[in-house]
Amino acid sequence: MGPLYGVKIVELAGIGPAPLCAMLLADLGATVLRVDRAANADVGVARELRHSLVLRNREAVALDLKQPEAAAFVLELVEQADALLDPFRPGVIERLGLAPHVCLARNPRLVIGRMTGWGQDGPLAARAGHDLNYVALSGALHAIGRAGQPPTPPLNLVGDYGGGAMFLALGVVSAILEARRSGQGQVVDAAMYEGVASLSTLFYGIHASGQWDPRRGHNYLDSGAPYYDCYVCADGKWLSVAAIEQRFYEELLDKLGLRAAALPSRDDRAQWPALRETIGARIATRTRDAWDEVFKDSDACVAPVLDFDEAPQHPQARARQAFIEVDGVQQPAPAPRFSRTAPPRPTPPRAADNADVARSLDGWLDTGRVAHWRARGLLAPVVDNPS
């Protein structure tokens, strides 16, 4: 049983950070029920259900939330839940009849986790956006990229997942803990752009100190420093170098066969291009795996840059079982790890087709209530439901 065993969460289906948040909570043992769309909709990138990995570890039902009785059904689920995850723009759940005050009236201990890009209020609250926009407004995107190049989109790891899903998960778990002490639920207003700003706290401090160069690629952690970057090897593959501390830097040079006395000072930023050229030329003489062998027992802070096929095969990944296979699909294992309460093994994503709605609602509604809602046509089987 995972550490969140006994916690029950209703997830209103969405895209981006909210599904990953639900996956994280389910991976840690929470019982999460996804209320999915009952009709095809333009939501994200289509793929086979078993490849929609962020939908793992939870049951699902399909529901047309625009039906008049849909809110009443969801409110029955809310009565049993510790939390409700809302992935919509501000005002949507209010229009659906699921406003926070309505939900809290049915379950005063309920935590309502609301995930948006801009927040529940402010001049941008109602405006559409995606991960890249939220990272842009936070100030972080301006700092990500190489010298002379445009800002680099950092996948959607920074906005959707770092500033969104992680902050929502932390907020929801924190509010559940508080509700169990106080007996009162509350709304968690998680805005991706604010989450990314919070992740950038260190850099705002460096900026305030006057030590941050506003030009991309001219600082220690943005590819400016020659000892904190990625270098191409003889085979076209890449090696990451992060020898920030002096002792690690000295070991880096030793393993590369370079003499510090013959090189420009690493503390002289004007000499960084020359130092980068020397290090890069040396790394380019061998393949990535040859360098990996050189550095395998070293504290020089060097590691190969692996792709999605290679990463699960690395000895560290194998030793830690950092990747697992579920339904024939290799995927990251639940994290973090706990010494006593191990998370359950992930289960494949479940289709929200209502084919086995009694199973999906087991532990939420009794058979009589399930039959009631089926008789009213609210839980009718769904064909071609999107994943």
WOHUWO-V62983 format. One record per pair of residues at least 6 apart in sequence whose C-alpha atoms are under 7 Angstrom apart, sorted by the first residue. I is the first residue (numbers start at 1). J is the second residue. Records with the same first field share a line. If there is no record, write none. Layout:
BEGIN
I=J ; J
END
This chain:
BEGIN
1=29 ; 341 ; 342 ; 343 ; 344
2=28 ; 29 ; 341 ; 342 ; 343 ; 344
3=28 ; 29 ; 341
4=28 ; 29 ; 30
5=29 ; 30
6=30
7=30 ; 31 ; 82
8=30 ; 31 ; 32 ; 81 ; 82 ; 83
9=31 ; 32 ; 33 ; 81 ; 82 ; 83 ; 84
10=32 ; 33 ; 34 ; 78 ; 81 ; 83 ; 84 ; 85
11=22 ; 32 ; 33 ; 34 ; 35 ; 84 ; 85 ; 86
12=34 ; 35 ; 36 ; 85 ; 86 ; 87
13=34 ; 35 ; 36 ; 87
14=87
15=43 ; 44
16=160
17=160 ; 161 ; 164 ; 165
18=87 ; 115 ; 165
19=54 ; 55
20=54 ; 165
21=165 ; 166 ; 168 ; 169
22=32
23=54 ; 55 ; 56 ; 57
26=32 ; 57 ; 58
27=57 ; 334 ; 343 ; 344 ; 346
28=343
29=343 ; 344
31=58
32=58 ; 59
33=58 ; 59 ; 60
34=59 ; 60 ; 61
35=60 ; 61 ; 62 ; 63
36=60 ; 61 ; 62 ; 63 ; 352
37=62 ; 63 ; 64
38=62 ; 63 ; 64 ; 382 ; 385
39=385
40=385 ; 386
49=349 ; 387
50=348 ; 349
52=349 ; 387
53=349
55=349
56=346 ; 347 ; 348 ; 349
57=346 ; 347 ; 348 ; 349
58=349 ; 350
59=350 ; 360
60=350 ; 351 ; 352 ; 360
61=352 ; 353 ; 354 ; 357 ; 360
62=352 ; 353 ; 354 ; 379
63=378 ; 379
64=70
65=71 ; 96
66=96
71=96 ; 97 ; 98
75=103
77=364
78=103 ; 107
79=106 ; 107
80=364
81=110
82=109 ; 110 ; 111 ; 176
83=110 ; 111 ; 112
84=111 ; 112 ; 113
85=112 ; 113 ; 114
86=113 ; 114 ; 115
87=114 ; 115 ; 116
88=115 ; 116
89=116 ; 126
90=120 ; 125 ; 126
93=99
104=110
108=184 ; 185
109=179 ; 183 ; 184 ; 185
110=185 ; 186
111=172 ; 175 ; 176 ; 185 ; 186 ; 187
112=186 ; 187 ; 188
113=168 ; 172 ; 187 ; 188 ; 189
114=188 ; 189 ; 190
115=168 ; 189 ; 190 ; 191
116=190 ; 191 ; 192
117=129 ; 134 ; 191 ; 192 ; 193
118=124 ; 125 ; 191 ; 192 ; 193
119=125 ; 189 ; 190 ; 191
120=189
131=156 ; 159 ; 160
132=153 ; 159
134=159 ; 192 ; 193
135=141 ; 159 ; 193 ; 196
136=142
137=193
138=193 ; 194 ; 196 ; 197
140=200
141=151
142=151
143=216
144=151 ; 152 ; 216 ; 222
145=151 ; 152 ; 216 ; 217 ; 222
146=216 ; 217 ; 223
147=215 ; 216 ; 217 ; 218
158=196
159=192 ; 193 ; 196
160=192
162=196
163=192 ; 193 ; 195 ; 196
164=190 ; 191 ; 192 ; 195
167=190 ; 195
168=190
171=188
172=188
179=185
206=212
212=219
213=219
216=222
217=223 ; 224
218=224
219=225
220=228
221=228
223=229
225=272
226=272 ; 275 ; 276
227=241 ; 242 ; 243 ; 244
228=241 ; 242 ; 243 ; 244
229=240 ; 241 ; 242
230=238 ; 239 ; 240 ; 241
231=238 ; 239 ; 240 ; 280 ; 283
232=238 ; 239 ; 284
233=239 ; 283 ; 284 ; 285 ; 286 ; 287 ; 288
234=284 ; 285 ; 286 ; 287
235=287 ; 288
237=288
238=288 ; 304 ; 305
239=288 ; 303 ; 304 ; 305
240=302 ; 303 ; 304 ; 305
241=301 ; 302 ; 303
242=301 ; 302
243=249 ; 252 ; 300 ; 301
248=299 ; 300 ; 301
249=300
251=300
252=300
253=259 ; 260
255=294
256=282
263=275
264=271 ; 275
265=271
266=272
288=304
292=303 ; 304
295=302
312=318 ; 323
317=323
322=332 ; 333
323=330 ; 331 ; 332 ; 333
324=330 ; 331 ; 332 ; 333
325=331
326=347 ; 348
327=348
351=387
352=385
353=381 ; 382 ; 383 ; 385
354=379 ; 380 ; 381 ; 382
355=381
358=370
373=379
374=380
END
